[in-house]
Amino acid sequence: MSNPLRRLKFLPWLPLFQVAALATGLTFVIEILLVEGTQIPSISQLLNILLQPPLGLFTVLAAAVGLGALATFILEHFFQKVVISTPVLWALILCVMVMLWARSLLQFPILFLAPDYTTLMGVLLGVFWQGQAYWRRY
């Protein structure tokens, strides 16, 4: 009987973790700049409005979609030796979530992207939205 998890060994894990680290690092820099920008009253008021309950969920979801799209963009343009297919996109989602989880363990400030269900759904939407040309490749 064949092992269905056998194909996992052949995915390009190292480049995918590099892409996830780069995308997560870039979004971390943006979050740090926003945290530092809260010392300016107008930016602080804007962030308070964006993070209020009705709009806060959409703001976090939009940030996660952006992270997923950024990760796919980096994979497409800077790691061209990786053959992108649907399993590679799923592995990219896993790598991005692992990087977000690792960042949360390091006690860095989290403004938008915590490793939770909303972020997972946003990353999933962003990766497959940006990578829709690769859906049918096996």
A tleap script that builds the chain and sets N, CA, C and O, in Angstrom:
source leaprc.protein.ff14SB
mol = sequence {
  NMET SER ASN PRO LEU ARG ARG LEU LYS PHE
  LEU PRO TRP LEU PRO LEU PHE GLN VAL ALA
  ALA LEU ALA THR GLY LEU THR PHE VAL ILE
  GLU ILE LEU LEU VAL GLU GLY THR GLN ILE
  PRO SER ILE SER GLN LEU LEU ASN ILE LEU
  LEU GLN PRO PRO LEU GLY LEU PHE THR VAL
  LEU ALA ALA ALA VAL GLY LEU GLY ALA LEU
  ALA THR PHE ILE LEU GLU HIE PHE PHE GLN
  LYS VAL VAL ILE SER THR PRO VAL LEU TRP
  ALA LEU ILE LEU CYS VAL MET VAL MET LEU
  TRP ALA ARG SER LEU LEU GLN PHE PRO ILE
  LEU PHE LEU ALA PRO ASP TYR THR THR LEU
  MET GLY VAL LEU LEU GLY VAL PHE TRP GLN
  GLY GLN ALA TYR TRP ARG ARG CTYR
}
set mol.1.N position { 0.834 -1.186 0.000 }
set mol.1.CA position { 0.000 0.000 0.000 }
set mol.1.C position { 0.877 1.247 0.000 }
set mol.1.O position { 1.876 1.297 0.717 }
set mol.2.N position { 0.524 2.232 -0.778 }
set mol.2.CA position { 1.345 3.443 -0.841 }
set mol.2.C position { 1.043 4.364 0.334 }
set mol.2.O position { -0.069 4.389 0.861 }
set mol.3.N position { 2.045 5.104 0.720 }
set mol.3.CA position { 1.920 6.043 1.826 }
set mol.3.C position { 1.508 7.401 1.263 }
set mol.3.O position { 2.246 7.974 0.462 }
set mol.4.N position { 0.334 7.940 1.665 }
set mol.4.CA position { -0.113 9.214 1.110 }
set mol.4.C position { 0.747 10.394 1.561 }
set mol.4.O position { 0.750 11.437 0.908 }
set mol.5.N position { 1.460 10.248 2.645 }
set mol.5.CA position { 2.308 11.330 3.138 }
set mol.5.C position { 3.706 11.298 2.536 }
set mol.5.O position { 4.547 12.132 2.870 }
set mol.6.N position { 3.954 10.343 1.655 }
set mol.6.CA position { 5.269 10.182 1.043 }
set mol.6.C position { 5.666 11.403 0.220 }
set mol.6.O position { 6.841 11.768 0.169 }
set mol.7.N position { 4.679 12.035 -0.429 }
set mol.7.CA position { 4.977 13.202 -1.262 }
set mol.7.C position { 5.453 14.398 -0.443 }
set mol.7.O position { 6.084 15.306 -0.983 }
set mol.8.N position { 5.158 14.406 0.853 }
set mol.8.CA position { 5.601 15.514 1.706 }
set mol.8.C position { 7.118 15.613 1.770 }
set mol.8.O position { 7.665 16.705 1.925 }
set mol.9.N position { 7.796 14.480 1.651 }
set mol.9.CA position { 9.256 14.485 1.696 }
set mol.9.C position { 9.863 15.229 0.518 }
set mol.9.O position { 10.965 15.767 0.625 }
set mol.10.N position { 9.167 15.264 -0.586 }
set mol.10.CA position { 9.730 15.808 -1.812 }
set mol.10.C position { 9.354 17.268 -2.064 }
set mol.10.O position { 9.705 17.828 -3.103 }
set mol.11.N position { 8.650 17.879 -1.127 }
set mol.11.CA position { 8.334 19.299 -1.276 }
set mol.11.C position { 9.575 20.138 -0.956 }
set mol.11.O position { 10.410 19.709 -0.159 }
set mol.12.N position { 9.712 21.309 -1.552 }
set mol.12.CA position { 10.895 22.155 -1.320 }
set mol.12.C position { 10.781 22.927 0.004 }
set mol.12.O position { 10.523 24.130 0.003 }
set mol.13.N position { 10.972 22.238 1.114 }
set mol.13.CA position { 10.716 22.829 2.425 }
set mol.13.C position { 11.650 23.985 2.749 }
set mol.13.O position { 11.200 25.002 3.276 }
set mol.14.N position { 12.938 23.859 2.447 }
set mol.14.CA position { 13.877 24.926 2.791 }
set mol.14.C position { 13.546 26.241 2.079 }
set mol.14.O position { 13.486 27.276 2.744 }
set mol.15.N position { 13.331 26.249 0.768 }
set mol.15.CA position { 12.940 27.515 0.133 }
set mol.15.C position { 11.606 28.052 0.645 }
set mol.15.O position { 11.420 29.265 0.746 }
set mol.16.N position { 10.683 27.156 0.966 }
set mol.16.CA position { 9.386 27.621 1.470 }
set mol.16.C position { 9.532 28.271 2.838 }
set mol.16.O position { 8.884 29.282 3.109 }
set mol.17.N position { 10.374 27.707 3.708 }
set mol.17.CA position { 10.605 28.342 5.005 }
set mol.17.C position { 11.360 29.657 4.847 }
set mol.17.O position { 11.146 30.591 5.619 }
set mol.18.N position { 12.241 29.737 3.854 }
set mol.18.CA position { 12.935 30.997 3.592 }
set mol.18.C position { 11.948 32.065 3.116 }
set mol.18.O position { 12.023 33.217 3.544 }
set mol.19.N position { 11.041 31.688 2.246 }
set mol.19.CA position { 10.012 32.623 1.764 }
set mol.19.C position { 9.136 33.071 2.928 }
set mol.19.O position { 8.842 34.258 3.071 }
set mol.20.N position { 8.721 32.115 3.759 }
set mol.20.CA position { 7.860 32.452 4.894 }
set mol.20.C position { 8.586 33.364 5.879 }
set mol.20.O position { 7.985 34.291 6.421 }
set mol.21.N position { 9.866 33.111 6.113 }
set mol.21.CA position { 10.632 33.961 7.032 }
set mol.21.C position { 10.785 35.369 6.468 }
set mol.21.O position { 10.679 36.351 7.203 }
set mol.22.N position { 11.030 35.466 5.178 }
set mol.22.CA position { 11.172 36.782 4.557 }
set mol.22.C position { 9.859 37.558 4.583 }
set mol.22.O position { 9.845 38.740 4.925 }
set mol.23.N position { 8.764 36.909 4.227 }
set mol.23.CA position { 7.461 37.582 4.224 }
set mol.23.C position { 7.042 37.970 5.639 }
set mol.23.O position { 6.541 39.074 5.854 }
set mol.24.N position { 7.240 37.081 6.596 }
set mol.24.CA position { 6.891 37.382 7.985 }
set mol.24.C position { 7.787 38.483 8.530 }
set mol.24.O position { 7.327 39.337 9.288 }
set mol.25.N position { 9.055 38.472 8.155 }
set mol.25.CA position { 9.973 39.526 8.596 }
set mol.25.C position { 9.584 40.889 8.046 }
set mol.25.O position { 9.641 41.890 8.760 }
set mol.26.N position { 9.188 40.932 6.778 }
set mol.26.CA position { 8.759 42.204 6.192 }
set mol.26.C position { 7.504 42.734 6.878 }
set mol.26.O position { 7.405 43.927 7.163 }
set mol.27.N position { 6.557 41.858 7.138 }
set mol.27.CA position { 5.345 42.320 7.826 }
set mol.27.C position { 5.641 42.697 9.271 }
set mol.27.O position { 4.985 43.576 9.831 }
set mol.28.N position { 6.625 42.037 9.877 }
set mol.28.CA position { 7.018 42.405 11.242 }
set mol.28.C position { 7.600 43.813 11.268 }
set mol.28.O position { 7.313 44.583 12.184 }
set mol.29.N position { 8.413 44.155 10.274 }
set mol.29.CA position { 8.981 45.501 10.188 }
set mol.29.C position { 7.864 46.534 10.030 }
set mol.29.O position { 7.906 47.595 10.654 }
set mol.30.N position { 6.873 46.227 9.203 }
set mol.30.CA position { 5.742 47.146 9.028 }
set mol.30.C position { 4.967 47.297 10.331 }
set mol.30.O position { 4.559 48.404 10.683 }
set mol.31.N position { 4.761 46.196 11.051 }
set mol.31.CA position { 4.065 46.278 12.340 }
set mol.31.C position { 4.853 47.100 13.350 }
set mol.31.O position { 4.268 47.879 14.101 }
set mol.32.N position { 6.159 46.939 13.378 }
set mol.32.CA position { 6.991 47.728 14.303 }
set mol.32.C position { 6.891 49.210 13.957 }
set mol.32.O position { 6.785 50.051 14.849 }
set mol.33.N position { 6.924 49.530 12.665 }
set mol.33.CA position { 6.785 50.928 12.258 }
set mol.33.C position { 5.419 51.484 12.668 }
set mol.33.O position { 5.317 52.644 13.065 }
set mol.34.N position { 4.387 50.676 12.575 }
set mol.34.CA position { 3.065 51.134 13.013 }
set mol.34.C position { 3.000 51.311 14.524 }
set mol.34.O position { 2.372 52.249 15.016 }
set mol.35.N position { 3.648 50.412 15.259 }
set mol.35.CA position { 3.676 50.553 16.725 }
set mol.35.C position { 4.428 51.815 17.111 }
set mol.35.O position { 3.996 52.550 17.999 }
set mol.36.N position { 5.547 52.072 16.450 }
set mol.36.CA position { 6.291 53.300 16.725 }
set mol.36.C position { 5.513 54.532 16.271 }
set mol.36.O position { 5.646 55.606 16.857 }
set mol.37.N position { 4.711 54.376 15.239 }
set mol.37.CA position { 3.909 55.484 14.748 }
set mol.37.C position { 2.760 55.854 15.653 }
set mol.37.O position { 2.157 56.914 15.486 }
set mol.38.N position { 2.440 54.989 16.622 }
set mol.38.CA position { 1.348 55.309 17.543 }
set mol.38.C position { 1.699 56.471 18.465 }
set mol.38.O position { 0.826 56.994 19.158 }
set mol.39.N position { 2.945 56.874 18.480 }
set mol.39.CA position { 3.319 58.048 19.272 }
set mol.39.C position { 2.835 59.327 18.604 }
set mol.39.O position { 2.741 60.366 19.258 }
set mol.40.N position { 2.528 59.269 17.324 }
set mol.40.CA position { 1.945 60.400 16.610 }
set mol.40.C position { 0.423 60.304 16.799 }
set mol.40.O position { -0.171 59.281 16.459 }
set mol.41.N position { -0.210 61.346 17.331 }
set mol.41.CA position { -1.635 61.255 17.672 }
set mol.41.C position { -2.554 60.878 16.510 }
set mol.41.O position { -3.496 60.113 16.712 }
set mol.42.N position { -2.316 61.382 15.317 }
set mol.42.CA position { -3.212 61.067 14.200 }
set mol.42.C position { -3.115 59.590 13.808 }
set mol.42.O position { -4.130 58.968 13.494 }
set mol.43.N position { -1.910 59.026 13.825 }
set mol.43.CA position { -1.740 57.594 13.509 }
set mol.43.C position { -2.354 56.745 14.615 }
set mol.43.O position { -2.949 55.702 14.343 }
set mol.44.N position { -2.214 57.185 15.854 }
set mol.44.CA position { -2.807 56.466 16.978 }
set mol.44.C position { -4.333 56.434 16.867 }
set mol.44.O position { -4.951 55.401 17.128 }
set mol.45.N position { -4.933 57.542 16.487 }
set mol.45.CA position { -6.393 57.587 16.327 }
set mol.45.C position { -6.836 56.697 15.170 }
set mol.45.O position { -7.845 55.999 15.266 }
set mol.46.N position { -6.079 56.726 14.084 }
set mol.46.CA position { -6.409 55.892 12.933 }
set mol.46.C position { -6.339 54.411 13.287 }
set mol.46.O position { -7.227 53.646 12.909 }
set mol.47.N position { -5.295 53.994 14.009 }
set mol.47.CA position { -5.182 52.585 14.407 }
set mol.47.C position { -6.287 52.192 15.378 }
set mol.47.O position { -6.784 51.067 15.327 }
set mol.48.N position { -6.678 53.110 16.262 }
set mol.48.CA position { -7.792 52.815 17.172 }
set mol.48.C position { -9.079 52.583 16.397 }
set mol.48.O position { -9.851 51.684 16.728 }
set mol.49.N position { -9.314 53.386 15.369 }
set mol.49.CA position { -10.514 53.201 14.547 }
set mol.49.C position { -10.438 51.879 13.785 }
set mol.49.O position { -11.424 51.145 13.714 }
set mol.50.N position { -9.264 51.573 13.214 }
set mol.50.CA position { -9.122 50.342 12.427 }
set mol.50.C position { -9.225 49.083 13.268 }
set mol.50.O position { -9.597 48.031 12.749 }
set mol.51.N position { -8.908 49.162 14.539 }
set mol.51.CA position { -8.911 47.972 15.388 }
set mol.51.C position { -10.161 47.859 16.256 }
set mol.51.O position { -10.247 46.957 17.090 }
set mol.52.N position { -11.130 48.755 16.078 }
set mol.52.CA position { -12.396 48.642 16.805 }
set mol.52.C position { -13.148 47.410 16.314 }
set mol.52.O position { -12.962 46.996 15.170 }
set mol.53.N position { -14.000 46.812 17.160 }
set mol.53.CA position { -14.619 45.523 16.832 }
set mol.53.C position { -15.275 45.356 15.461 }
set mol.53.O position { -14.997 44.336 14.830 }
set mol.54.N position { -16.097 46.231 14.944 }
set mol.54.CA position { -16.664 45.870 13.634 }
set mol.54.C position { -15.614 45.872 12.522 }
set mol.54.O position { -15.643 45.006 11.647 }
set mol.55.N position { -14.707 46.815 12.547 }
set mol.55.CA position { -13.722 46.949 11.484 }
set mol.55.C position { -12.444 46.162 11.776 }
set mol.55.O position { -11.679 45.864 10.860 }
set mol.56.N position { -12.210 45.827 13.039 }
set mol.56.CA position { -10.979 45.148 13.437 }
set mol.56.C position { -10.793 43.795 12.787 }
set mol.56.O position { -9.681 43.429 12.404 }
set mol.57.N position { -11.885 43.046 12.659 }
set mol.57.CA position { -11.797 41.723 12.033 }
set mol.57.C position { -11.387 41.839 10.568 }
set mol.57.O position { -10.564 41.058 10.090 }
set mol.58.N position { -11.954 42.807 9.855 }
set mol.58.CA position { -11.605 42.996 8.450 }
set mol.58.C position { -10.183 43.515 8.294 }
set mol.58.O position { -9.508 43.183 7.319 }
set mol.59.N position { -9.720 44.320 9.238 }
set mol.59.CA position { -8.350 44.826 9.180 }
set mol.59.C position { -7.355 43.687 9.355 }
set mol.59.O position { -6.376 43.592 8.616 }
set mol.60.N position { -7.606 42.829 10.330 }
set mol.60.CA position { -6.721 41.678 10.562 }
set mol.60.C position { -6.774 40.721 9.372 }
set mol.60.O position { -5.745 40.194 8.951 }
set mol.61.N position { -7.967 40.499 8.833 }
set mol.61.CA position { -8.104 39.618 7.678 }
set mol.61.C position { -7.382 40.197 6.466 }
set mol.61.O position { -6.731 39.458 5.727 }
set mol.62.N position { -7.486 41.506 6.252 }
set mol.62.CA position { -6.796 42.139 5.124 }
set mol.62.C position { -5.280 42.056 5.288 }
set mol.62.O position { -4.563 41.845 4.309 }
set mol.63.N position { -4.790 42.219 6.508 }
set mol.63.CA position { -3.351 42.101 6.746 }
set mol.63.C position { -2.880 40.674 6.477 }
set mol.63.O position { -1.800 40.472 5.921 }
set mol.64.N position { -3.682 39.685 6.867 }
set mol.64.CA position { -3.308 38.286 6.636 }
set mol.64.C position { -3.365 37.932 5.150 }
set mol.64.O position { -2.515 37.191 4.656 }
set mol.65.N position { -4.364 38.460 4.433 }
set mol.65.CA position { -4.424 38.237 2.988 }
set mol.65.C position { -3.192 38.849 2.325 }
set mol.65.O position { -2.609 38.264 1.413 }
set mol.66.N position { -2.808 40.022 2.792 }
set mol.66.CA position { -1.601 40.658 2.262 }
set mol.66.C position { -0.356 39.847 2.532 }
set mol.66.O position { 0.523 39.761 1.674 }
set mol.67.N position { -0.263 39.247 3.713 }
set mol.67.CA position { 0.879 38.399 4.035 }
set mol.67.C position { 0.934 37.177 3.124 }
set mol.67.O position { 2.001 36.829 2.616 }
set mol.68.N position { -0.196 36.531 2.915 }
set mol.68.CA position { -0.234 35.368 2.023 }
set mol.68.C position { 0.107 35.721 0.587 }
set mol.68.O position { 0.834 34.988 -0.082 }
set mol.69.N position { -0.421 36.851 0.109 }
set mol.69.CA position { -0.110 37.283 -1.255 }
set mol.69.C position { 1.361 37.675 -1.377 }
set mol.69.O position { 1.995 37.401 -2.396 }
set mol.70.N position { 1.902 38.315 -0.340 }
set mol.70.CA position { 3.317 38.681 -0.351 }
set mol.70.C position { 4.206 37.438 -0.393 }
set mol.70.O position { 5.196 37.405 -1.124 }
set mol.71.N position { 3.856 36.425 0.384 }
set mol.71.CA position { 4.646 35.188 0.395 }
set mol.71.C position { 4.619 34.521 -0.980 }
set mol.71.O position { 5.649 34.044 -1.457 }
set mol.72.N position { 3.460 34.485 -1.611 }
set mol.72.CA position { 3.372 33.887 -2.943 }
set mol.72.C position { 4.134 34.717 -3.962 }
set mol.72.O position { 4.789 34.161 -4.844 }
set mol.73.N position { 4.060 36.034 -3.855 }
set mol.73.CA position { 4.792 36.915 -4.764 }
set mol.73.C position { 6.300 36.694 -4.635 }
set mol.73.O position { 7.010 36.612 -5.638 }
set mol.74.N position { 6.781 36.598 -3.401 }
set mol.74.CA position { 8.207 36.347 -3.179 }
set mol.74.C position { 8.607 34.995 -3.760 }
set mol.74.O position { 9.665 34.873 -4.378 }
set mol.75.N position { 7.773 33.986 -3.566 }
set mol.75.CA position { 8.061 32.658 -4.111 }
set mol.75.C position { 8.115 32.690 -5.638 }
set mol.75.O position { 8.990 32.069 -6.241 }
set mol.76.N position { 7.191 33.406 -6.259 }
set mol.76.CA position { 7.151 33.470 -7.724 }
set mol.76.C position { 8.364 34.195 -8.308 }
set mol.76.O position { 8.931 33.761 -9.310 }
set mol.77.N position { 8.751 35.287 -7.683 }
set mol.77.CA position { 9.728 36.167 -8.320 }
set mol.77.C position { 11.168 35.975 -7.850 }
set mol.77.O position { 12.099 36.297 -8.589 }
set mol.78.N position { 11.368 35.466 -6.655 }
set mol.78.CA position { 12.730 35.351 -6.139 }
set mol.78.C position { 13.201 33.911 -5.982 }
set mol.78.O position { 14.397 33.675 -5.811 }
set mol.79.N position { 12.304 32.960 -6.035 }
set mol.79.CA position { 12.660 31.543 -5.927 }
set mol.79.C position { 12.115 30.832 -7.167 }
set mol.79.O position { 11.240 29.972 -7.068 }
set mol.80.N position { 12.640 31.201 -8.321 }
set mol.80.CA position { 12.102 30.718 -9.580 }
set mol.80.C position { 12.446 29.263 -9.870 }
set mol.80.O position { 11.869 28.664 -10.777 }
set mol.81.N position { 13.369 28.689 -9.121 }
set mol.81.CA position { 13.700 27.283 -9.339 }
set mol.81.C position { 12.668 26.350 -8.722 }
set mol.81.O position { 12.628 25.163 -9.046 }
set mol.82.N position { 11.832 26.883 -7.832 }
set mol.82.CA position { 10.792 26.079 -7.201 }
set mol.82.C position { 9.618 25.968 -8.168 }
set mol.82.O position { 9.089 26.978 -8.631 }
set mol.83.N position { 9.216 24.746 -8.467 }
set mol.83.CA position { 8.049 24.513 -9.319 }
set mol.83.C position { 6.814 24.639 -8.436 }
set mol.83.O position { 6.592 23.839 -7.527 }
set mol.84.N position { 6.025 25.651 -8.721 }
set mol.84.CA position { 4.865 25.942 -7.874 }
set mol.84.C position { 3.687 25.091 -8.332 }
set mol.84.O position { 3.348 25.060 -9.516 }
set mol.85.N position { 3.072 24.406 -7.380 }
set mol.85.CA position { 1.886 23.602 -7.626 }
set mol.85.C position { 0.978 23.744 -6.411 }
set mol.85.O position { 1.322 24.427 -5.447 }
set mol.86.N position { -0.163 23.105 -6.463 }
set mol.86.CA position { -1.111 23.199 -5.349 }
set mol.86.C position { -0.511 22.672 -4.044 }
set mol.86.O position { -0.666 23.336 -3.019 }
set mol.87.N position { 0.163 21.519 -4.020 }
set mol.87.CA position { 0.772 21.083 -2.763 }
set mol.87.C position { 1.835 22.050 -2.245 }
set mol.87.O position { 1.991 22.202 -1.034 }
set mol.88.N position { 2.562 22.699 -3.139 }
set mol.88.CA position { 3.563 23.683 -2.708 }
set mol.88.C position { 2.878 24.883 -2.074 }
set mol.88.O position { 3.384 25.433 -1.096 }
set mol.89.N position { 1.739 25.300 -2.613 }
set mol.89.CA position { 1.004 26.414 -2.015 }
set mol.89.C position { 0.475 26.055 -0.625 }
set mol.89.O position { 0.503 26.883 0.285 }
set mol.90.N position { -0.006 24.822 -0.463 }
set mol.90.CA position { -0.462 24.383 0.860 }
set mol.90.C position { 0.709 24.331 1.847 }
set mol.90.O position { 0.562 24.694 3.014 }
set mol.91.N position { 1.855 23.884 1.374 }
set mol.91.CA position { 3.033 23.842 2.244 }
set mol.91.C position { 3.494 25.251 2.598 }
set mol.91.O position { 3.990 25.480 3.701 }
set mol.92.N position { 3.335 26.198 1.673 }
set mol.92.CA position { 3.679 27.592 1.954 }
set mol.92.C position { 2.792 28.157 3.058 }
set mol.92.O position { 3.265 28.895 3.921 }
set mol.93.N position { 1.513 27.813 3.033 }
set mol.93.CA position { 0.603 28.255 4.096 }
set mol.93.C position { 1.077 27.709 5.438 }
set mol.93.O position { 1.116 28.439 6.429 }
set mol.94.N position { 1.434 26.438 5.471 }
set mol.94.CA position { 1.936 25.834 6.705 }
set mol.94.C position { 3.204 26.539 7.186 }
set mol.94.O position { 3.348 26.810 8.378 }
set mol.95.N position { 4.111 26.835 6.275 }
set mol.95.CA position { 5.368 27.495 6.642 }
set mol.95.C position { 5.125 28.897 7.185 }
set mol.95.O position { 5.759 29.301 8.161 }
set mol.96.N position { 4.220 29.639 6.569 }
set mol.96.CA position { 3.908 30.986 7.050 }
set mol.96.C position { 3.293 30.921 8.448 }
set mol.96.O position { 3.633 31.730 9.310 }
set mol.97.N position { 2.404 29.978 8.675 }
set mol.97.CA position { 1.786 29.873 10.000 }
set mol.97.C position { 2.809 29.436 11.056 }
set mol.97.O position { 2.747 29.890 12.199 }
set mol.98.N position { 3.739 28.568 10.686 }
set mol.98.CA position { 4.798 28.177 11.623 }
set mol.98.C position { 5.670 29.382 11.970 }
set mol.98.O position { 6.058 29.555 13.125 }
set mol.99.N position { 5.977 30.210 10.981 }
set mol.99.CA position { 6.780 31.418 11.243 }
set mol.99.C position { 6.021 32.405 12.137 }
set mol.99.O position { 6.621 33.031 13.011 }
set mol.100.N position { 4.724 32.545 11.927 }
set mol.100.CA position { 3.938 33.419 12.804 }
set mol.100.C position { 3.887 32.864 14.228 }
set mol.100.O position { 3.937 33.618 15.200 }
set mol.101.N position { 3.788 31.550 14.338 }
set mol.101.CA position { 3.770 30.924 15.655 }
set mol.101.C position { 5.125 31.114 16.348 }
set mol.101.O position { 5.179 31.399 17.544 }
set mol.102.N position { 6.206 30.956 15.599 }
set mol.102.CA position { 7.547 31.147 16.170 }
set mol.102.C position { 7.742 32.595 16.606 }
set mol.102.O position { 8.342 32.858 17.648 }
set mol.103.N position { 7.235 33.532 15.810 }
set mol.103.CA position { 7.335 34.940 16.190 }
set mol.103.C position { 6.556 35.222 17.471 }
set mol.103.O position { 6.993 36.021 18.299 }
set mol.104.N position { 5.428 34.583 17.637 }
set mol.104.CA position { 4.647 34.800 18.859 }
set mol.104.C position { 5.347 34.209 20.080 }
set mol.104.O position { 5.188 34.715 21.191 }
set mol.105.N position { 6.121 33.142 19.881 }
set mol.105.CA position { 6.872 32.562 20.998 }
set mol.105.C position { 8.022 33.457 21.446 }
set mol.105.O position { 8.445 33.402 22.601 }
set mol.106.N position { 8.524 34.281 20.531 }
set mol.106.CA position { 9.638 35.169 20.854 }
set mol.106.C position { 9.190 36.447 21.564 }
set mol.106.O position { 10.013 37.311 21.864 }
set mol.107.N position { 7.899 36.567 21.830 }
set mol.107.CA position { 7.328 37.692 22.577 }
set mol.107.C position { 7.525 39.040 21.879 }
set mol.107.O position { 7.666 40.065 22.545 }
set mol.108.N position { 7.536 39.045 20.558 }
set mol.108.CA position { 7.560 40.297 19.820 }
set mol.108.C position { 6.168 40.894 19.849 }
set mol.108.O position { 5.186 40.159 19.955 }
set mol.109.N position { 6.061 42.221 19.755 }
set mol.109.CA position { 4.723 42.821 19.769 }
set mol.109.C position { 3.920 42.411 18.531 }
set mol.109.O position { 4.435 42.401 17.413 }
set mol.110.N position { 2.661 42.076 18.756 }
set mol.110.CA position { 1.780 41.649 17.679 }
set mol.110.C position { 0.657 42.667 17.567 }
set mol.110.O position { -0.126 42.853 18.499 }
set mol.111.N position { 0.589 43.322 16.419 }
set mol.111.CA position { -0.461 44.302 16.201 }
set mol.111.C position { -1.592 43.706 15.376 }
set mol.111.O position { -2.760 43.828 15.745 }
set mol.112.N position { -1.259 43.070 14.273 }
set mol.112.CA position { -2.274 42.518 13.381 }
set mol.112.C position { -2.223 41.005 13.255 }
set mol.112.O position { -3.266 40.353 13.303 }
set mol.113.N position { -1.048 40.434 13.098 }
set mol.113.CA position { -0.915 39.052 12.660 }
set mol.113.C position { -0.529 38.109 13.794 }
set mol.113.O position { 0.647 37.793 13.979 }
set mol.114.N position { -1.511 37.673 14.535 }
set mol.114.CA position { -1.308 36.648 15.553 }
set mol.114.C position { -1.609 35.293 14.911 }
set mol.114.O position { -2.423 35.226 13.991 }
set mol.115.N position { -0.978 34.224 15.369 }
set mol.115.CA position { -1.247 32.912 14.761 }
set mol.115.C position { -2.593 32.351 15.246 }
set mol.115.O position { -2.637 31.517 16.150 }
set mol.116.N position { -3.674 32.813 14.640 }
set mol.116.CA position { -5.004 32.351 15.018 }
set mol.116.C position { -5.800 31.980 13.771 }
set mol.116.O position { -5.280 32.004 12.655 }
set mol.117.N position { -7.049 31.642 13.977 }
set mol.117.CA position { -7.899 31.155 12.881 }
set mol.117.C position { -8.134 32.223 11.820 }
set mol.117.O position { -8.118 31.926 10.625 }
set mol.118.N position { -8.350 33.465 12.248 }
set mol.118.CA position { -8.586 34.541 11.291 }
set mol.118.C position { -7.365 34.750 10.404 }
set mol.118.O position { -7.495 34.928 9.193 }
set mol.119.N position { -6.191 34.728 11.001 }
set mol.119.CA position { -4.965 34.879 10.226 }
set mol.119.C position { -4.775 33.694 9.285 }
set mol.119.O position { -4.349 33.876 8.145 }
set mol.120.N position { -5.080 32.504 9.738 }
set mol.120.CA position { -4.978 31.318 8.881 }
set mol.120.C position { -5.875 31.458 7.654 }
set mol.120.O position { -5.450 31.171 6.535 }
set mol.121.N position { -7.108 31.895 7.862 }
set mol.121.CA position { -8.025 32.064 6.732 }
set mol.121.C position { -7.537 33.160 5.779 }
set mol.121.O position { -7.652 33.018 4.562 }
set mol.122.N position { -7.002 34.236 6.321 }
set mol.122.CA position { -6.486 35.303 5.482 }
set mol.122.C position { -5.268 34.873 4.683 }
set mol.122.O position { -5.167 35.180 3.495 }
set mol.123.N position { -4.343 34.167 5.320 }
set mol.123.CA position { -3.157 33.673 4.613 }
set mol.123.C position { -3.574 32.698 3.523 }
set mol.123.O position { -3.035 32.730 2.417 }
set mol.124.N position { -4.534 31.831 3.831 }
set mol.124.CA position { -5.031 30.882 2.840 }
set mol.124.C position { -5.621 31.622 1.645 }
set mol.124.O position { -5.333 31.277 0.499 }
set mol.125.N position { -6.441 32.632 1.900 }
set mol.125.CA position { -7.026 33.419 0.807 }
set mol.125.C position { -5.946 34.142 0.004 }
set mol.125.O position { -5.995 34.163 -1.226 }
set mol.126.N position { -4.979 34.729 0.692 }
set mol.126.CA position { -3.931 35.472 0.006 }
set mol.126.C position { -3.044 34.594 -0.852 }
set mol.126.O position { -2.713 34.954 -1.982 }
set mol.127.N position { -2.655 33.438 -0.319 }
set mol.127.CA position { -1.781 32.527 -1.072 }
set mol.127.C position { -2.496 32.005 -2.317 }
set mol.127.O position { -1.927 32.009 -3.408 }
set mol.128.N position { -3.728 31.560 -2.156 }
set mol.128.CA position { -4.417 30.988 -3.305 }
set mol.128.C position { -4.972 32.056 -4.245 }
set mol.128.O position { -5.203 31.770 -5.420 }
set mol.129.N position { -5.188 33.258 -3.766 }
set mol.129.CA position { -5.592 34.343 -4.651 }
set mol.129.C position { -4.425 34.758 -5.541 }
set mol.129.O position { -4.583 34.904 -6.753 }
set mol.130.N position { -3.256 34.947 -4.936 }
set mol.130.CA position { -2.072 35.336 -5.706 }
set mol.130.C position { -1.576 34.183 -6.572 }
set mol.130.O position { -1.038 34.410 -7.656 }
set mol.131.N position { -1.752 32.958 -6.107 }
set mol.131.CA position { -1.232 31.805 -6.825 }
set mol.131.C position { -2.270 31.045 -7.607 }
set mol.131.O position { -2.110 29.844 -7.825 }
set mol.132.N position { -3.336 31.702 -8.040 }
set mol.132.CA position { -4.401 30.979 -8.728 }
set mol.132.C position { -3.971 30.388 -10.072 }
set mol.132.O position { -4.611 29.460 -10.566 }
set mol.133.N position { -2.912 30.905 -10.660 }
set mol.133.CA position { -2.409 30.335 -11.913 }
set mol.133.C position { -1.801 28.946 -11.704 }
set mol.133.O position { -1.601 28.208 -12.668 }
set mol.134.N position { -1.511 28.591 -10.470 }
set mol.134.CA position { -0.826 27.330 -10.176 }
set mol.134.C position { -1.766 26.281 -9.567 }
set mol.134.O position { -1.303 25.220 -9.150 }
set mol.135.N position { -3.060 26.551 -9.509 }
set mol.135.CA position { -3.983 25.631 -8.881 }
set mol.135.C position { -4.025 24.262 -9.539 }
set mol.135.O position { -4.102 23.248 -8.846 }
set mol.136.N position { -3.978 24.215 -10.839 }
set mol.136.CA position { -4.174 22.969 -11.564 }
set mol.136.C position { -2.907 22.171 -11.790 }
set mol.136.O position { -2.961 21.068 -12.335 }
set mol.137.N position { -1.763 22.710 -11.380 }
set mol.137.CA position { -0.519 21.958 -11.562 }
set mol.137.C position { -0.390 20.907 -10.470 }
set mol.137.O position { -0.694 21.162 -9.304 }
set mol.138.N position { 0.063 19.724 -10.862 }
set mol.138.CA position { 0.236 18.655 -9.873 }
set mol.138.C position { 1.655 18.234 -9.807 }
set mol.138.O position { 1.998 17.342 -9.030 }
savepdb mol mol.pdb
quit
